[in-house]
Amino acid sequence: MPSFRYEMKIEGTVAGIDEAGRGPLAGPVMAAAALIDRTAAKRKLLKLINDSKKLELEDRETAYEAMIASGLVRYAVAEATVEEIDRFNILQATFLAMRRALGALAQQPDVRLDVALIDGNQIPPRLCCKAETLVGGDGRSYSIAAASIFAKVTRDRYMAKLAETYPGYGWETNRGYGSDEHRAAIERLGPTPHHRMSFSPFNRLPGL
C-alpha cells in the first residue's frame, strides 16, 4: 500500500508523476503531476488512493472525484499526441507528457528545493526541478498513486469520448489497447488518425 515514507525523506514539496497509455495501439499517452497536502490529508481520503491499476473503474472514479473535492491535492494532466509518439517514440513522448504535466501545475516547483518523484527508473530530461525515481512508485507513494489515478481516469474518459466519433473499435472499454476486439476492428475498418502507426501491426503493413 502507498504511504508518505518517500515524500518525508525530501525537504521540499514533492510532486508525484506517473503516466497512462504507453502500451495502447491508439490514443495519446498522458501524464499527471500531483501534490498532496500531507499535513491535512485525512485517512478517509488516503485510503481511496492506490495504484490505479489495482483499482476497479468505479473506485478510480471515486478517488479522482474525492481528491478534487478535498481541495488538498493540486494536480495537472498533460498529453503527448499520437503524432508525437510516432515522431519521437513512446519513451520520449512519455517524457514529454511528464514535462508538460509538471509545467502545467498552477504553482511551479522551486528548482532549488522541490522534487519530482517519478514512477519507474528513468528521469525525463529537462525537467524544471530536481527529480528522483521510484520503481513501482504507484503502489508505494501516495503522490505517485494520486498521479496515476489522475492520468488513468483522464485518459479513459478521453478514449470513451473518442469512441463516439470512431465507433466499432471498442475504445470505450479497451481504451485503445490491443484487445482481440480492437485488432479485429482494425482488420475490418482500417486505422484511424488516432492510431499509432509506428506500433505493430501498423508498422508491418505495406504502403503505410
N, C-alpha and C positions, 0 to 999 in steps of 0.2 A: 504493500500500500504506500501511496505517496506520503511525504512528510515535508517539513521545512528544514530538515537536517542540513541539506546542502546550502540553502539560502542563508542559514545562520552562520555559516563559515565565511560569508562575504560581507565586507564592511559596508559597502554602498547598497543602493537599490538593485534589485535583481529582476530582470525581465526574462521569463521563460519563453523559449522559442521552439516551435515544432511545426511540422508540415503535414499536409494531407494530399494524397493524389500523386505520388511518384510513380505508381505502377499501372494505372489505367491506360487504356488504348485511346481514350477520348477525354477532352476537357482540360482545363488548366491545372497546374499544381498550385496549391495555396499554402501560405504560411501565416502563423499568428504569433504575436508577441503579447504576453500577459504579465501584469504586475499585480500581485495580491497584497493588500494591506494586512500583513500577518499579525499586526498588533491588535486589529479589530475584528478579524475574521472569526466567526463563531464555528463551533464544531458542527452545528446543523448545516452550515454551508459546506464546510470542508469535507464532510462525509459523502457529499454528492460528487466530488471531484476525483477523477481517476483517469488512467489511460483510456482514451476514447475508444480504443479497440476492444477494451474489456467491458464496455457499457453497451447495453441494449439501446436501440434507437430512441425509445421513449425516455430512458434515463439520461442519455446525452442531451436531448432537448430540454429536459428538466434542469440539468446542471447549467446549461447555456443560459437559460432564462433566469435562473436563480442568481448566477454570477452578475449578470447585468443589473437585475433588480436590487441587488445588495448595495450597489454603489461602492463596493470595496475592491473591485477588480477593474483596472484600466487595461484596455486591450486595443489591438489593431490587427486587421487581417488584410493581406495583400496577395496578389497572384502573379505568376508568370504565365503568359499565354501559350497556347499551342504553337504559335509561330515561333516564340522564343525557345520553347522546348526543342523544336525541330532544328532551330538555328544553332543553339549553343550546347545542346544535350541536356538530359534531365537533371543531372547533378548540378550543372551550372545554373540552370533555370531555377532549381530549388534554392540555391544560394541567393539568387536574385530576388526571389519572393521573400526570403528571410530578411534581406537587407531592406526591402521595401516595407515590410511589416514593422520592423524596428524603427525605421524612419518615419512611419505614419503615426507613431504614438503622439498624443497631444503634448505630453511633457517629454522632451528629448532627454536621453541619458546624459549624465555628466561623464565626459570622456576620461576624467581622471579617477572617478570613484565607482561609477556604476558598472554592472557586469551583465552581459547577456549569457544566460545559461541555456545551452543548446542541446537538444536531444541528438544522440549519436556520437560519432568520434571525429567529426570534421568541422572546423570553424570556417564559415563563409569568409572569403576575403573582403576587405574594405568595409568592415562594419564600423559604425560610428562610436563604438565604445569597446572596452575590453570584453573578452569572451572566454568562457570555459565550456567544455563538452561534458556530457554525462550519458554514457551508454545505457539504454533502457530508461532514460530520464522521465519518459511519460508515465512510468509506473513507480517512480522513486521521488519525484519532486512535484509539489503542488503547483508550482509556477509553470513547469513544462506540461503537466497534465492539463491545466487550465487552457494553455495554448493549444494543446492537441484537440480539445473539445471545440474551441472557437474555430479552428481550421477545418475540422471534420464536418461540423454542423453547417458552416457556411458553404463549404464545397458541395455537400449533399443537397442542400437547398438549391444551389446553383444548377446542379445537374438535373434535378427534378423539374426545374423551370425550363431548362433547355430541352427536356424530353417533350414538352408541349409543342415545341416548334419542329422537333425531329422525332416523330413517333415511330415506333417499330423497333428501336434499338434497346429498349428496356432500361434506359438511363435512370428512370425514376426509382428503380430497385437495384440495378447493378452498378450505378454511379460511374459508368464508363469503363469498369473493369472488364477483363476478357472472359466473361462467362460464356457458356455454350450458347445461350440465347443471343448475346451480343455478337458473337462470332458468326452465328448463322445469319443474323440480320445483315452483317457486313457482306457476306456472300450473296445475299438476296438483293440488297438495296445499294450496295457500294458504300464508299466512305463519304463522310460529310466534311465541311470545312472545320469541324471541331475534332476530327480525328488526328492523332499524332502520326504523321506519315513517316517519321523516322523509326517508328516502332514496328516490330513484327506483328501482323503479317504484311503490313503495307510496304515495308522496305524490301520485300521479296517479289512484289507484283511487277511484272514487265510494264514499262511505259509510265511508271509512277515515280 
